[in-house]
Amino acid sequence: GWAGSPVPLPRAEGTLAKFIDPDEAPAVKRRLSDVLDLEDHTLLLFYKSDKAGTEDVFTPVRLQDMCKLESAWLKVTKFPTIRSFDSVVKLFYGPEPVPSDRTMPLDGEWECGLLDEASVSATVAAMKASIDADGPRSPYARFVHPNFKDTATSVYTRTAVSIKVEKDLAGDLADGVMDYLGREYGWLQDGMISSSAYIGEEDSFVPKDSIRVRVVCTGTDEMTIMVAPDFLLAFASIMLVFVILSTYLRSVFLACCGMFQIILSMPVAALIYKGLTIDFFDFLHILVVYLVLGIGADDIFVLVDAFRHVSEHMAPLVKPGRYPDEVLKDLLKRTWVRSAGAIFNTSFTTAMAFMSCSGSKAMPMRTCGWYAAISILLNWIFTITFTPAVLVIWHQRVQGSKCCITSLFKLRPVGEVGPPDFSEKAGSNMNLIELALDRFYIRGMNWQLGKVRPVPWIVAIAGLALAIQGTYFTSQLTPPRSAEVWFPNEHMLTDFSTFMAENYYQPDYKDYAIVEVVFGIKDFDITDIDIYNPGGPGGKVIFDGAFDLSTEEAQDGVLSTCDWLNNLRCEFVGCNNVGYNTLRMQSDKKTHSCFLEDFREWNGGTLPVGDAFLPALKDFRENAAAGDYNSEFLVDEVSYKEDIGIVDGELRYAVIKIRSTMSVDTPYSQGNEINDFIEEQLDEHIKTLPAPLARAKLVCIVFAFLDLSRELLNGLFQGCGIAMPISFLVVLASTRNLVVSGYAVISVASIVLCVLGFCKSAMDWDLGVGEAIAGVIVIGYSVDYVVHLAHIYCEAGHHGITKREERAAFAVRNMGSTVFAGAITTAGSGLVMFFCFFYFFIKMAILICVTIMFSFIFSLGFFMSVMWIAGPQGDFGNLPKCMSGMRMMSSGGVEPAKPADAKPVADAVEAAEPPPVAPVAEKVATGTVAEVPLCIDAWEETEV
């Protein structure tokens, strides 16, 4: 699913069997079933001399401690099928005179005595002589640091064990080593809530006697093991949100019902998700829990605050009690009208931001976007249906009581309702946030120095400067310069490939990608591939009918391609090949596989042609052993029955391959330039090949992951391209004011730019997987608070409030505390992720909190300051009035007659009807044309 494309590309091992109908290739099917229960895995033990990395690891005491560790593991291991034991210990303890020829028994019964200095020095001298002669091709190069050739000392060394393991036991491969080192999975250890056995110290090593050890095991699935504890932290987030809900709403009853509603949205969304025949769930979906908690709480705050404000203004209670049924019904109606649209605007915009992931070919991104969008819309539905019912029960039975359980069984007495009151002092039941906003924020914004209000100007200019710096640093973001980090810095797998490349003269070959050239494949038929399981069954290869190797010309073409691939230069940073600068890894062992070269050797040094070619090739394919012609660097990747494709008795495809100098986790920026270079060189080489080889294709798992990075980046830009226009349209539909909508979208864009700029300026991150995912989340979050304030600013006009400063104060009094509570709740739910194990979730916590911070700053800071300075007054910018003014101009200043049955829409407080407007010609003549209510008119009472 993370491969970046729904097309299941051939695996790095080069197999094309999964594309071939089993009925057409029964031999391939039989071979796959033969090894179905066994897997090849590697256990790597890295040794370091000391924490500072300044001493030599090859000392008698340290070698003795290495010997004890490996001997102890062999004695307790449950895996007798050890294919190779490439141990540094055997170089010093084996009986043979030549270190590379020495062996040790695999039963672990070793005599780990203390070696004498002369013996160790002799072995080290033999190793240096070999490295001086052969460089990275020396059999000792993989055991030493690159500086060993100059100093004859090494800070690091290693042991590699290759084992065939049953699938169910692969995770236990390193248990013996971890027990010896005293490492285990657990809670509240290593300074973490949940910790892995693979957590080391700052250098990712753990001390054991005189050495430091780092363990890497391909059989351990850290992602699966550690995702469960991180998921459990979601319950801590739920509890935190519950506490915030209870505190702000001042009701445990409302908080319990609110949490029930939020949590219910997720399993219901999962049912809908499953009902849409989507069968994909990834660890990324866990992130939705944290997102929905904040968004759902914000929806509840908006509705409950709207009910409280409407009640205090429209029907203030003179005598405490419950409202009469008719009054309560009217208040609920007004609350619903005010809040349902506001909640829908933010929910719809956020949902559309996540739905913009629909175009992504990365299945986790696409499906996570769908699941998040469904959950968010369900929260809106529950908020406008379930929460009003809860409010009725709370108001009639629970409000003001100390025990909500006993009060549920009886109604409160009816109170006395006073007349409507829209004064600033209406609503004496303010919470602390509202009091602070009223006494400090609004007073500060309204404070005048002469005829100018300086505070809004200062805040607006500061916000503009902040947006400019965010724009600058966003422009500095680049594709990933290094591999994506998933684990904590101390984890033994973190930057593992970089560690290998920098600290070993000949890095472990399995960390480097296989590059293949495939002949005979024309295309892939992907019509029957399950898009939710792109790596599963389905798909069929379309062969090139012109492919034929029975001619000498075609055979020479394949051999020349083998030679071209073996000697292809690669001088890019992504190729770890210091000293020889080739794409192919240089070693004392064979690192390329050319089936025609092996066939020629098997056939006595010649290649048959014509009718004799195919029978001889079939014989070679069935009977030759890959291990006879390939070293351990490639033997696990080569299978003549897969690399030489005989289908229906005919040769349909063939594969040649090399072990490259590219790490399997080469970052996007480095891998992309290598990919482009090789593709360009291959295109040029194909021009020299005969027609049967003209469809040669390049295959490499690194390049497949480049598609993922490319899709994530495209998804970010696509999300911005979709969400920004939708945000503008939603705000315009909500406020029906062009000016307010323009200000709002500028604020939202500034938030997005500041968050992405923060990634570069403060964190020095690249535009990688986490940032691309976060970019979509940022768009959804950033619009919420601005839309709430914009909506309520324009609603003030319905209450007869026309001046901009009064409208702005009205918006802050009615929505400011809601924005503040929503910010605290959403940031609080994200804060819990700081305690997660995976660095990805920690990164998400940072980005969510930073997004909420900038959203809060730009909504109550920049946006409201602009409203105080240049917000529209009266009907200025009002879209219906604009359209009306345009119609009046087009009709000579006379408003077109309305249909006889048209009725005006009544509101709670109706503004006085303006006097009729004279024809435009008359207005021009009298110099009063500016009174025509057009959206292009100048502001009245402009401060500057």
Secondary structure, 3 states (H helix, E strand, C coil): CCCCCCCCCCCCCCCCHHHCCCCCCHHHHHHHHHCCCEEEEEEEEEEECCCCCCCCCCCHHHHHHHHHHHHHHHHHCCCCCEEEEECHHHHHHCCCCCHHHCCCCCCCCCCCCCCCHHHHHHHHHHHHHHHHHHHHHCCCHHHCCCCHHHHCCCCEEEEEEEEEEEHHHHHHCCHHHHHHHCCCCEEEECCEEEECCCECCCCCCEEECCEEEEEEECCCCHHHHHHHHHHHHHHHHHHHHHHHHHHHHCCHHHHHHHHHHHHHHHHHHHHHHHHCCCCCCCHHHHHHHHHHHHHHHHHHHHHHHHHHHHHHHHCCEEECCECCHHHHHHHHHHHHHHHHHHHHHHHHHHHHHHHHHHHCCCHHHHHHHHHHHHHHHHHHHHHHHHHHHHHHHHHHHHCCCCCHHHHCCCCCCECEECCCCCCCCCCCCCCHHHHHHHHHHHHHHHCCECCECHHHHHHHHHHHHHHHHHHHHHHCCCCCCCCCCCCCCCECCCCHHHHHHHHCCCCCHHHEEEEEEEECEEEEECCCCCCCCCCCCCCEEEECCCCCCCCHHHHHHHHHHHHHHHHCECCCCCECCCCCCECECCCCCCCEECHHHHHHHHCCCCCCCHHHHHHHHHHHHHHCCHHHCCCCCCCCCCCHHHHEEEECCEEEEEEEEEEEEEECCCCHHHHHHHHHHHHHHHHHHHCCCCHHHCCCEEEEHHHHHHHHHHHHHHHHHHHHHHHHHHHHHHHHHHHCEHHHHHHHHHHHHHHHHHHHHHHHHCCCCCCCHHHHHHHHHHHHHHHHHHHHHHHHHHHHHHHCCCCHHHHHHHHHHHHHHHHHHHHHHHHHHHHHHHHCCCHHHHHHHHHHHHHHHHHHHHHHHHHHHHHHHHCCCCCCCEHHHHHHHHHHHHCCCCCCCCCCCCCCCCCCCCCCCCCCCCCHHHHHHHCCHHHCCCCCCCCCCCCC
